[in-house]
Amino acid sequence: MELDTEDDSDTEPESSRENVISAEPTPIAIDGATLEETDYEKTRDIIFELTQTISMKDESYIIEASNHLIECVRTIDRIDGEQPVAAFTAVGTPEIETVSQKVDFAERVTNEVIENSLQIGYETIEIEDQASTTHSVVPFENEVTVYQYPGVAEASDYKVDVHLHVARAVRETDYITLVGLYPYFLGDDEQDRIFDLMEAIE
């Protein structure tokens, strides 16, 4: 499913593009050697847009943020062919700060990733709100905390317990959202792969 999302409540002012503030992040990349070592494959490398309307000095402004998404998937061989079992996604989002306020798209980016980029054959993914801290990773030479959320993913004929890992890093004026999802039964080995991928973003 292609990410191309707008806030349904937003409408562009009649005064046109003069009241539009746009920003884009510095492109991100992932180290190819780490992909090979973890047995993940890059499956998508796209730009998607998020918008939000804010008010400043009695005027409405449309904030447009371009986001750079990289998605990687690990598959296993089954009798009926290859089956995706785990996914990792990184998203670069520009920091947007106006005179009166800072616009933070990070939570929406995380939700978009969960809903659209981590399905890997699942029809629904339900993630619990309660998080635990499991690890620290060091992307861009900055240590950040990884939060783990338990959840349940459902396909047409089965359900499986999953772990969702989320971290948020800062690179210059960009936020980098790092998200990994895998079935609980894959255990610590898959968790370590996700942590390695988080540190492989460039």
Secondary structure, DSSP 8 states (H G I E B T S, - for coil): -------TT----TTGGGGEEEE------B-HHHHHHHT-EEEEEEEEEEEEEEEETTEEEEEEEEEEEEEEEEEEEETTEEEEEEEEEEEEEE-EE-SS-EE--HHHHHHHIIIIIS-TT-SEEEE-S--EEEEEE-GGG--EEEEEEEEEEE-SS-EEEEEEEEEEEEETTEEEEEEEEEEGGGHHHHHHHHHHHHTTB-
